[in-house]
Amino acid sequence: MTAPTIDATVPQERRLVSEVPGPASRSLMARKLAAVAAGVGTTLPVFATRAGGGIVVDVDGNHLIDLGSGIAVTTVGASAPRVVGAVQEQAAAFTHTCFMVTPYEGYVAVAEALNRLTPGDHEKRTALFNSGAEAVENAVKIARAHTGRQAVVVFDHAYHGRTNLTMAMTAKNMPYKHGFGPFASEVYRAPLSYPYRDGDTDGVVAALRAIDVIEKQVGAANLAAVVIEPIQGEGGFIEPAAGFLPALASWCRDNGVVFVADEVQTGFARTGDMFACNREGVVPDLIVTAKGIAGGLPLSAVTGRADVMDAAHVGGLGGTYGGNPLACAAALAAIETIEAENLVARAREIEAVVLDRLRRIEARDARIGDVRGRGAMLAVELVHAGTDVPDPELAKAVAAAAHRQGVIVLTCGTHGNVLRFLPPLSISDELLHDAFDVLAATFEVTR
Ligand code: PLZ
């Protein structure tokens, strides 16, 4: 395949010129602590000054390999050239008019692109918002308007955001919900398919377990929507057993329940398909997207069946910035990049490289309980050797050691014991191998 386009001004190599964090980052961190609310945490105490392709440059001049993509956002690479050019051009033309006041073509073009790219060839409509959480909230509003029902079903380990409704939908208390209640009502939680922990390799069995809970504890006649991440993100990169999603979607169809796929983290080539639902041919009624949609600018969307989307009354959906012109220009450029550079195929190549490296580490290390994921959304679940007891301390220690060596790696999971890998799809194999050399060595020294 042709070499991915990357910003040539940021050399694509790891380079450490100070300890990490260096003195400039440390002094900025002191200012941050004095000026920024304590609730806004940071994973690495390192301040960025530039980024390009798979490299983040910090204020001390260290070049760090990015295995996080700003939490699955810069899928086309940091400062992808098409995105930068499109945003510069749009900023010079106009920055904002508000689509609800005087509309502009970019918004419509993004809606057309999403209607074309998302699963299913039925007639679709799209509405644009700013954040993943805001789009999830709007998907629920639309499902309620369409069905005239109120209840929403979500799953164990789910993550859907930090706003009031989405806090209720998110499973994990600390840090997302603790002390922030009361939460929205009419949100119910069903059991997930989690093959490593429930042992069920038959997704249909797991789906029947969830459906039984839904029927007994909620009742289909009260249920507006089932909302699910096709591969759970923050909850631990949990891929349900094959058959789980199709069985749930078909139960929803039979019962007039809106099936909503939250593809905020899995969307836009990340999993080696344009959308994770494609792998099993699942066609959601509504699909929620954000993150990778716009190469780093804040944009999110709800796309779905025209009859469901159009159920909300005129004027019922919106917001000042939803589908801001800069974000729309960025999205069109990001989508063009994904298609022109065939990043879906590149995600599958990254999967092959990274899974091989992870399995080699796993073969030598009993603390790796599970290796899983798809495309460039891969993870290892860490446990105490010889058990399945989660080991969040090890995840923290490995991540911190990797950070000191110039590799940005994130953790996740309800128990915080999952190391996750979300490289930009423009990353080179050389950078990936260098990063996994560091990680392999880190696993050795933490033993
Ligand atoms: N749905 C599936 O992954 C965001 C959260 C980071 P927003 N995940 C990263 C943090 O700690 O806040 C996410 C997601 C899924 C919804 C969201 C919410 O997207 O753009 O952060 O609102």
Residues whose N, C-alpha, C, O or C-beta is under 5 A from the ligand:
A	BS01	PLZ	I71 S131 G132 A133 E134 Y159 H160 G161 E229 G233 D262 V264 Q265 A290
